[in-house]
Amino acid sequence: MPGDQGLDGRTPILMADGRTRPLHSLRPGDRVYGTRLEGRYRRYVITEVVRHREVFSTAFLVALEDGTRLTLGGDQRMLSDRGWKHVTGAEQGARRRPHLTTGNSLMGVGHFAAHPERDRDYRKGYLCGMVRGDGTIGHYPQGRPGRPYAVVHLFRLALADLEALQRSRRYLDGFGVHTREFTFSEATGRRRRMDAIRAHSGAAVGQVEVLIKWPALVLREEWRKGFLAGIFDAEGSCSRGILRISNSDQQILRMTEGCLRHFGFRSVREEPRTPANLPVSVIRLDGGLRERMRFFHSIDPAITRKMSIAGMAMKGDAPLKIASVVPLGLKAILYTAVTGTGDVIADGVVAGASPQRP
């Protein structure tokens, strides 16, 4: 077994829930993404970490054209456009073996975006997107002539995905809005079960209204990220490789487009093709898997099923050409993992995770 394998422990690894974790934090049994060759295409699949260990290896820095920087051992294998290659090697002699050169490109989507801070601004933005997208809120007069007049206060959020509902409830609780959870509708042959949270006091409903107000001044970065996460959890979908956010409210649509544009995403608005009382427009994200992954990681929605890439074909359309392979002139503590597929997705590229993988 080669002695200089491994990657820097801080390298983000793509987990089965669509998020990332640093390599050093992995443990046997963790579910991660790997790849498998199926027919003509290599596809993303979910696999498990079998072994994980710390190694002391001679370190190299591999730089890619998209800005990705990887610190790894010289015996580490990476998937290139010309197959599996070691980081270093030679054209002849005892060290002769396939190795990376500046003529190669690595396979994957490239550098992973950092996750948001999830600070107070992010949480307010998330609630704004979620409640405006999928919630019910209002104050409803009750009573008849000659009978006492009353106002019923109501906030309700009903969802089929518990991850988004629980995040919303947790965020509301942090702002002092306490809600009660209940079953909104049972599952049927055509519909999933829906759970909900609600509040009935005037003070609680009023506080929710304050939290979801459109910001009057400059939008903060984290608020924008939270809003995109909330509106995507509420009204978004990602199927057949297409990410969409749908709504009939023009202000919500404009805010969504503005936030996407702020972070450099390209999108197209698809107007409804048939007339309706509430015509629903669709905002479609452009840019393929690379941009969808950047969207998921930079805004961090709650619903993991919408972030799944299992079964998707890997395509080499990212600018992952190798710019340089430079020895760092030192030995460093690196980490290796063995998985069921023999690889992991390390900062957006495919890294070998088994000494036996060809």
C-alpha positions in Angstrom: 0.0 0.0 0.0 1.4 3.4 -0.9 2.6 5.5 2.0 1.8 9.0 1.0 -2.0 9.0 0.5 -4.5 11.3 2.1 -6.0 14.8 2.0 -6.0 17.8 4.3 -8.4 17.1 7.1 -10.2 20.4 6.4 -11.2 19.3 2.9 -15.0 19.4 2.6 -16.6 16.0 1.8 -20.0 15.8 0.3 -22.4 14.0 2.7 -25.5 12.0 1.8 -27.7 14.8 3.0 -26.3 17.2 0.4 -24.2 19.2 2.9 -20.5 19.0 3.5 -18.3 18.0 6.5 -14.5 18.3 6.9 -12.7 15.0 6.1 -11.1 14.8 9.6 -14.6 14.6 11.2 -15.8 11.5 9.2 -16.4 8.2 11.1 -17.1 4.6 10.0 -20.8 4.4 9.1 -21.2 7.9 7.9 -23.1 8.2 4.6 -21.3 10.1 1.9 -21.5 10.5 -1.9 -19.2 8.4 -4.1 -19.4 7.5 -7.7 -20.1 4.3 -9.7 -19.6 3.6 -13.4 -22.9 2.5 -14.9 -22.8 1.8 -18.6 -21.4 4.8 -20.4 -21.7 7.2 -17.5 -20.2 7.6 -14.0 -23.0 8.5 -11.6 -23.2 9.9 -8.1 -24.3 7.3 -5.6 -24.6 7.2 -1.8 -22.1 5.0 0.0 -20.7 4.5 3.6 -17.4 5.2 5.2 -15.8 1.8 6.0 -12.5 3.0 7.6 -11.0 6.4 8.4 -7.5 7.2 9.7 -4.9 9.8 10.1 -1.6 9.5 8.1 1.7 11.4 8.0 2.5 12.1 4.3 4.6 14.2 2.1 2.3 17.0 1.1 1.6 18.6 -2.4 -0.6 21.5 -3.4 -2.8 20.9 -6.5 -4.3 24.1 -7.9 -7.2 24.0 -10.4 -8.3 26.7 -12.8 -11.6 27.4 -11.0 -9.6 28.3 -7.8 -9.9 25.0 -6.0 -6.8 24.3 -3.9 -6.2 20.7 -2.6 -3.5 19.7 -0.2 -2.8 15.9 -0.5 -0.2 13.2 -0.5 1.8 12.3 -3.6 0.3 8.7 -3.6 -3.3 10.0 -3.4 -5.3 9.0 -6.5 -7.7 11.4 -8.2 -10.2 10.9 -11.0 -9.1 12.8 -14.1 -10.5 13.1 -17.6 -8.0 10.4 -18.5 -8.9 8.0 -15.7 -7.4 7.5 -12.2 -4.1 9.1 -11.6 -1.7 9.6 -8.7 -0.8 13.1 -7.7 2.9 12.5 -8.5 4.9 10.0 -10.5 7.4 9.7 -13.3 7.5 8.9 -17.0 10.1 6.1 -16.5 11.9 4.2 -13.8 10.7 2.9 -10.5 8.2 5.8 -10.0 6.6 5.3 -13.5 2.8 5.4 -13.1 -0.1 7.5 -14.3 0.1 10.9 -12.5 -1.4 14.4 -12.8 0.0 16.9 -15.2 -1.2 20.4 -16.3 -2.7 18.7 -19.3 -5.3 16.9 -17.2 -8.6 18.0 -15.7 -10.2 16.6 -12.6 -13.8 15.3 -12.6 -16.6 16.9 -10.6 -18.3 20.2 -10.0 -15.4 22.1 -8.5 -14.9 24.1 -5.3 -17.8 23.8 -2.8 -19.3 27.1 -1.5 -19.1 27.8 2.2 -22.3 27.2 4.3 -24.1 30.4 5.6 -23.6 31.6 9.2 -27.3 31.0 10.2 -27.2 34.1 12.4 -30.1 36.3 13.4 -30.4 37.9 9.9 -30.3 34.5 8.2 -33.1 33.2 10.5 -35.3 36.2 9.9 -34.8 35.9 6.1 -35.6 32.2 6.3 -38.9 32.8 8.1 -39.8 35.6 5.7 -39.3 33.3 2.7 -41.0 30.3 4.4 -44.1 32.0 5.9 -44.7 34.3 2.9 -44.3 31.3 0.6 -46.3 28.7 2.4 -47.8 30.1 5.6 -51.2 31.4 6.6 -51.4 34.5 8.8 -54.0 37.1 9.6 -56.6 38.6 12.0 -60.2 37.6 11.3 -63.2 39.5 12.7 -65.9 37.2 14.2 -69.4 38.0 15.4 -72.9 38.9 14.3 -75.0 42.0 14.8 -76.2 42.1 18.4 -73.4 39.7 19.6 -70.0 40.5 21.1 -67.4 41.4 18.5 -64.2 39.4 18.5 -61.0 39.0 16.4 -59.5 35.6 15.8 -55.7 35.7 15.4 -54.1 32.9 13.3 -50.6 31.9 12.2 -50.3 28.4 10.7 -47.6 26.7 8.7 -48.4 23.2 7.2 -45.7 21.2 5.4 -45.1 17.6 4.3 -41.4 17.9 5.1 -40.6 17.8 8.8 -37.1 19.2 8.4 -38.4 22.6 7.2 -41.3 22.6 9.7 -38.9 21.9 12.6 -36.4 24.5 11.5 -39.2 27.1 11.3 -40.5 26.2 14.7 -37.0 26.4 16.2 -36.3 29.8 14.6 -39.7 31.1 15.8 -39.1 29.8 19.3 -35.7 31.7 19.3 -37.6 34.9 18.6 -40.1 34.3 21.4 -42.9 32.9 19.3 -44.1 29.6 20.8 -46.2 27.4 18.5 -48.0 24.1 18.9 -47.4 21.2 16.5 -50.3 19.1 15.2 -51.3 16.8 12.3 -52.7 18.9 9.5 -53.8 16.0 7.2 -53.1 12.2 7.2 -51.4 10.5 4.3 -53.6 9.2 1.5 -52.9 7.1 -1.6 -52.0 10.3 -3.5 -50.7 12.7 -0.7 -48.1 12.6 1.9 -48.9 13.3 5.5 -48.7 17.0 6.5 -47.8 18.3 9.9 -48.3 21.9 11.0 -47.5 24.5 13.6 -49.8 27.3 14.8 -50.2 30.1 17.2 -53.5 31.9 18.1 -52.5 34.8 20.4 -52.5 38.3 19.1 -49.1 38.9 20.5 -47.6 35.8 18.8 -49.2 36.5 15.4 -48.1 40.1 15.6 -44.5 39.1 16.3 -44.5 36.8 13.3 -45.8 39.7 11.1 -42.9 41.8 12.4 -40.4 39.0 11.6 -41.5 38.5 8.0 -41.6 42.2 7.1 -39.7 43.2 4.0 -36.5 44.9 5.1 -36.7 48.7 4.7 -33.0 49.3 4.3 -30.1 47.6 2.6 -30.5 43.8 2.6 -27.9 42.0 4.6 -26.0 39.1 3.0 -27.2 36.5 5.5 -30.8 37.7 5.3 -30.7 37.1 1.5 -29.3 33.6 2.0 -32.0 32.8 4.6 -34.7 34.2 2.3 -33.6 32.0 -0.6 -33.5 29.0 1.7 -36.9 29.7 3.0 -38.6 30.3 -0.3 -36.9 27.2 -1.8 -38.1 25.0 1.1 -41.6 26.5 0.8 -42.0 26.7 -3.0 -39.0 25.2 -4.7 -38.3 21.9 -6.4 -35.3 20.2 -8.0 -36.1 17.3 -10.3 -34.6 16.0 -13.5 -31.7 18.3 -13.0 -33.8 21.5 -13.0 -34.1 23.8 -10.0 -37.3 25.9 -9.9 -39.0 28.3 -7.5 -42.7 29.0 -8.1 -45.1 31.7 -6.8 -47.9 34.0 -7.9 -46.8 37.0 -5.7 -44.9 39.5 -7.8 -43.0 40.9 -4.8 -41.8 37.5 -3.8 -40.8 36.7 -7.3 -38.8 40.0 -7.6 -37.1 39.5 -4.3 -36.1 35.9 -5.3 -34.7 37.1 -8.6 -32.9 40.0 -6.9 -31.3 37.7 -4.3 -30.2 35.2 -6.9 -28.7 38.0 -9.0 -26.9 39.4 -6.0 -25.0 36.1 -5.5 -24.2 35.8 -9.2 -26.8 33.2 -10.1 -28.4 33.4 -13.5 -32.1 32.6 -13.7 -35.0 32.7 -16.2 -38.6 33.5 -15.3 -41.2 31.3 -17.0 -44.6 33.0 -17.1 -47.8 30.9 -16.9 -49.0 29.5 -20.2 -52.7 29.4 -19.4 -54.8 32.1 -17.7 -55.7 31.5 -14.0 -57.1 33.4 -11.1 -53.7 33.3 -9.5 -51.2 32.8 -12.3 -48.1 31.0 -11.0 -44.7 32.1 -12.5 -41.6 29.9 -12.3 -38.0 31.0 -11.7 -35.6 28.5 -13.2 -31.9 28.4 -12.1 -29.4 28.2 -15.0 -26.0 26.7 -15.0 -26.3 22.9 -14.4 -25.2 20.8 -11.5 -22.3 23.1 -10.6 -24.6 26.1 -10.0 -27.2 23.9 -8.2 -24.6 22.7 -5.8 -23.4 26.3 -5.2 -27.0 27.3 -4.5 -27.5 24.4 -2.0 -24.3 25.0 -0.1 -24.4 28.8 0.0 -28.0 29.1 1.3 -28.4 25.7 3.1 -32.1 24.8 2.7 -33.6 22.5 5.3 -35.2 19.9 3.1 -32.5 17.3 2.2 -34.6 15.3 -0.4 -34.6 18.4 -2.7 -30.7 18.4 -2.6 -30.3 14.8 -3.7 -28.0 14.2 -6.7 -28.1 10.4 -6.3 -28.1 8.8 -9.8 -27.1 11.9 -11.6 -24.5 11.5 -14.3 -21.1 13.2 -13.8 -20.3 15.6 -16.6 -17.0 17.3 -17.2 -18.2 20.8 -17.9 -16.6 22.6 -14.9 -13.2 24.5 -15.4 -11.2 21.9 -13.4 -8.0 21.9 -15.5 -4.9 21.5 -13.4 -3.0 24.7 -13.1 -0.1 23.4 -11.0 1.1 20.6 -8.8 3.6 21.9 -6.3 5.5 20.1 -3.5 5.1 21.9 -0.2 8.5 20.6 1.1 7.1 19.1 4.3 5.3 16.1 5.7 1.8 16.9 7.1 -1.0 15.1 9.0 -3.5 14.1 6.3 -6.5 11.9 6.4 -7.7 8.9 4.4 -11.1 7.2 4.2 -12.2 3.9 2.6 -15.8 3.8 1.3 -18.0 1.3 -0.3 -17.5 2.8 -3.7 -13.8 3.4 -3.2 -14.1 7.2 -3.6 -15.4 10.4 -2.1 -16.3 13.8 -3.4 -13.7 16.1 -1.9 -14.2 19.8 -2.4 -16.1 19.1 -5.6 -13.7 16.6 -7.2 -13.5 12.8 -7.1 -10.8 11.5 -4.8 -9.9 7.8 -4.4 -10.9 6.4 -1.0 -9.6 2.9 -1.4 -6.0 1.6 -2.0 -7.5 -1.1 -4.2 -9.5 1.1 -6.6 -8.2 0.9 -10.2 
